[in-house]
Amino acid sequence: MIRCACLAGASEAPPDVDAKLFIIDGDAVGAWLASAVAIIVPAEGEARASELLTAGAARVLLGEAALRDSELIPRLVARFGAERIGVFVPARRMEITWSFDTVSNADFRVVTPSLCEAGWEILRADASATGIRANWWLGEMKKRGASMALVQVDIGDDTDLNLCAGLVEDLGDRLWIAPRRQSDPALADWVAYGKAAQIALSPSLFTRRAELLPALSPSDAVSPAVEDA
């Protein structure tokens, strides 16, 4: 079964359905602590995560702070338990740049790409690039005890679909995928070719989930098992 959840800001009204929620931290987050699958903390660090967990959040997903401090996840896992700690990863396709090979034969120089393998790179909270490969970093966070990863990325072509399928293979049911900026994502392809099984959608997309995933009826689009992911 494909699991769908709604990804919303703390001050956004969720869709008028029995939705499972990922809530982005904000002024009104207290209203969602008891009901959200996870609270996303895009930039703040250990102090804020601890505050939310102590206040009753089921799980927090750390963003940029976990990039800055590789031991943040293990410390929180040791204190609150692995099932309550995860990571939030905004990402985009890594850019390929070209340069002239400085070593050449007598007849010609060769133009070579600086990036030979396609990949997604992690973005900071302000959307600036880090150059860190998402698949590698997520593997490291898995080793350090993160029980869930929400990757927010736009999947636009076969290369992205292959990258998605690779992450699904590596992380299994720890992984949730969410569109980053796409207003009309081809979610059926995400499932069929990217192997995505757990998808988080903005409120506007969540209300269209039956249209975007035509194989799902509205009643099937949200699985009660989402809380066990």
Sequence and secondary structure as in RCSB ss.txt:
>XXXX:A:sequence
MIRCACLAGASEAPPDVDAKLFIIDGDAVGAWLASAVAIIVPAEGEARASELLTAGAARVLLGEAALRDSELIPR
LVARFGAERIGVFVPARRMEITWSFDTVSNADFRVVTPSLCEAGWEILRADASATGIRANWWLGEMKKRGASMAL
VQVDIGDDTDLNLCAGLVEDLGDRLWIAPRRQSDPALADWVAYGKAAQIALSPSLFTRRAELLPALSPSDAVSPA
VEDA
>XXXX:A:secstr
  EEEEEEETTS   SS   EEEE STTGGGGTTT SEEEESS  HHHHHHHHHHT S EEE HHHHH TTHHHH
HHHHH GGGEEEEEEEEE    EEE SS  SS   EEES  S  EEEE TTS EEEEEHHHHHHHHHHTT  EEE
EE    SHHHHHHHHHHHHHHGGGEEEE SS SS  HHHHHHTT   EEEE HHHHTTHHHHSTTS TTTSS GG
GGG 
